[in-house]
Amino acid sequence: MKENYVLLGGWSRVDSSYQKIVQMTPDNSEFIVISHDLIIPDKQIPSLDKINKNILKEIKRRSLSSFMLIGHSLGGGIAISFVASYPKYVKKLILIDSEGIPQKRSLLLVLFYLLYDNIFIHGLEKAQENIRALYRVIRKCRTYLALARYADSLDLGYEAQKINLPTIIIWGEKDRVTPIDSGKELHRLIRNSKLKILQGMGHDWILHYPQGLWENIYG
């Protein structure tokens, strides 16, 4: 059966970051990555309402009326907000190590854990993409720091409780950027949700273990 998949990516990630996932898309289906540049085009980050409208504009431009929405990290938080506002467009929500539950810790600690995850947890497998991501961050340092602060501040508990469509929450067991407790809390808040924990995986497992996405969507 043909499906449309729309992915909202994580902090510092772009379309090419998810190439391995796109290559594994089921036959006769379409996989679209909506980059941050399309929905957050300015250095001054717009409101979630404006971001949601930018997403809606993009999916209408692509003539999508029904799709599975996948949100990774920062993109997960944005996906929660979008589904709470425009549920009729989404058949199923898939959250990958999502932002949306605030953590009581410093942003510097979050960035440290992100660096640790990308170097020491399956680091060699993700090295090429991480070098590109580091270059993007250095080149647009102010923009990415603003996005990091924004992601860390997202509090979407109220929006999560409004969601009432099939939701799969997939989390890396070793994720210390968005700890597993965040996944458990989203599972508690979102009705009709399933929580799947991937043993031994960190925050960005989706980049080097794309089969984990497909196996858990349909497994």
Secondary structure, DSSP 8 states (H G I E B T S, - for coil): ---EEEEE--TT--GGGGHHHHHT--TT-EEEEE-HHHHS-SSS---HHHHHHHHHHHHHHTT-SSEEEEEETHHHHHHHHHHHH-GGGEEEEEEES---S--SS-HHHHHHHHHHHHHHSSHHHHHHHHHHHHHHHHHTHHHHHHHHHHHHH---HHHHHH--S-EEEEEETT-TTTTHHHHHHHHHHSTTEEEEEETT--TTHHHH-THHHHHHHH-
